[in-house]
């Protein structure tokens, strides 16, 4: 009996312990938090669907649920939901702000820009690339049309002239804003430096026809030239260039052309003499100061023979001529086989090309610099 009582007592005690452990374990298990899970799911969906209209409201709801679930105690899911939802909201707000750029503003920007590159195929407009200058504000009466081959040959005759050219672009260097047009039948090109406020998109510009205006500047060389025209603006592209293109160079510019050596060699004696400009004593010092500016100019000079020096092997003769003011000129000339020679004191008229200056020695041993003419005809 005693043993039975002990057994019963132990059994009851064990049952009470088990019940107490069960109740304690049950009460310490954290309650399930559905809002934290929902916040996490909505945060993920809101971030993934940012580009869709539904992404923004999902992120808002996810943020609200995450914050609410935090009040029931700390939760990793709630924290993750809040972070993801906040990121989704941030992206959505950024997209909304970007979409609020006015379409009218975009259109205005396009209309104030020259559309080159991909847009050329759809819209090749005649517009100037600057906020302050447009085609309407350019006074085209200031610009004279010239073909690219005439410009290449006669640019030295047209320094300071404002010209309009229509031709295809060979190359465009965006780093120094130089637009280059090839000269037909040559290995070089003519270069137009765009104005500082002319900002163009050069992509796919090669081989596109453009109308461009600019001011001619002096060149140092004709081969692979540096900038030949400056302060330039592209005023038309593609088919719109037709309204500016002419069949030939403006006559006003043609009147300023001087003949090139290749053309001069084909002239008759009469035409050659007609194209020579008369130089007098008033031009003497100008030539001495700036001989390069006058070199190869067709010239006519009259005066008296001061001295005659026979050249080596009789190939040419140097005739020193004094003009009406007593200024001395050096004339190189090759006599024809039966041509009468000039003597000291003879009156003489020379037609030829200015050939810079040379230093010669007088009878008294003094070094003097004289302007020289390579004579084609004398009389």
Rosetta blueprint (number, residue, H / E / L):
1 X L
2 X H
3 X H
4 X H
5 X H
6 X H
7 X H
8 X H
9 X H
10 X H
11 X H
12 X H
13 X H
14 X H
15 X H
16 X H
17 X H
18 X H
19 X H
20 X H
21 X H
22 X H
23 X H
24 X H
25 X H
26 X H
27 X H
28 X H
29 X L
30 X L
31 X L
32 X L
33 X L
34 X H
35 X H
36 X H
37 X H
38 X H
39 X H
40 X H
41 X H
42 X H
43 X H
44 X H
45 X H
46 X H
47 X H
48 X H
49 X L
50 X L
51 X L
52 X L
53 X H
54 X H
55 X H
56 X H
57 X H
58 X H
59 X H
60 X H
61 X H
62 X H
63 X H
64 X H
65 X H
66 X H
67 X H
68 X H
69 X H
70 X H
71 X L
72 X L
73 X L
74 X L
75 X L
76 X H
77 X H
78 X H
79 X H
80 X H
81 X H
82 X H
83 X H
84 X H
85 X H
86 X H
87 X H
88 X H
89 X H
90 X H
91 X H
92 X H
93 X H
94 X H
95 X H
96 X H
97 X H
98 X H
99 X H
100 X L
101 X L
102 X L
103 X H
104 X H
105 X H
106 X H
107 X H
108 X H
109 X H
110 X H
111 X H
112 X L
113 X L
114 X L
115 X L
116 X L
117 X H
118 X H
119 X H
120 X H
121 X H
122 X L
123 X L
124 X L
125 X L
126 X L
127 X L
128 X L
129 X L
130 X L
131 X L
132 X L
133 X L
134 X L
135 X H
136 X H
137 X H
138 X L
139 X L
140 X H
141 X H
142 X H
143 X L
144 X E
145 X E
146 X L
147 X L
148 X H
149 X H
150 X H
151 X H
152 X H
153 X H
154 X H
155 X H
156 X H
157 X H
158 X L
159 X L
160 X L
161 X L
162 X E
163 X E
164 X E
165 X E
166 X E
167 X E
168 X E
169 X L
170 X L
171 X E
172 X E
173 X E
174 X L
175 X L
176 X L
177 X L
178 X E
179 X E
180 X E
181 X E
182 X E
183 X L
184 X L
185 X L
186 X L
187 X L
188 X L
189 X E
190 X E
191 X E
192 X E
193 X E
194 X E
195 X L
196 X L
197 X L
198 X L
199 X L
200 X L
201 X L
202 X L
203 X L
204 X L
205 X L
206 X L
207 X L
208 X L
209 X E
210 X E
211 X E
212 X E
213 X E
214 X E
215 X E
216 X E
217 X L
218 X L
219 X L
220 X L
221 X L
222 X L
223 X L
224 X L
225 X L
226 X L
227 X L
228 X L
229 X E
230 X E
231 X E
232 X E
233 X E
234 X E
235 X E
236 X E
237 X E
238 X H
239 X H
240 X H
241 X H
242 X H
243 X H
244 X L
245 X L
246 X L
247 X L
248 X L
249 X L
250 X L
251 X H
252 X H
253 X H
254 X H
255 X L
256 X L
257 X L
258 X L
259 X L
260 X L
261 X H
262 X H
263 X H
264 X H
265 X L
266 X L
267 X L
268 X L
269 X H
270 X H
271 X H
272 X H
273 X H
274 X H
275 X L
276 X L
277 X E
278 X E
279 X L
280 X L
281 X H
282 X H
283 X H
284 X H
285 X H
286 X H
287 X H
288 X H
289 X H
290 X L
291 X H
292 X H
293 X H
294 X H
295 X L
296 X L
297 X L
298 X E
299 X E
300 X E
301 X E
302 X E
303 X E
304 X E
305 X E
306 X E
307 X E
308 X E
309 X E
310 X E
311 X L
312 X H
313 X H
314 X H
315 X L
316 X L
317 X E
318 X E
319 X E
320 X E
321 X E
322 X E
323 X L
324 X L
325 X L
326 X L
327 X L
328 X E
329 X E
330 X E
331 X E
332 X E
333 X E
334 X L
335 X L
336 X L
337 X L
338 X L
339 X L
340 X L
341 X L
342 X L
343 X L
344 X L
345 X L
346 X L
347 X E
348 X E
349 X E
350 X E
351 X E
352 X E
353 X E
354 X E
355 X E
356 X E
357 X E
358 X E
359 X E
360 X E
361 X E
362 X L
363 X L
364 X L
365 X L
366 X L
367 X E
368 X E
369 X E
370 X E
371 X E
372 X E
373 X E
374 X E
375 X E
376 X E
377 X E
378 X E
379 X L
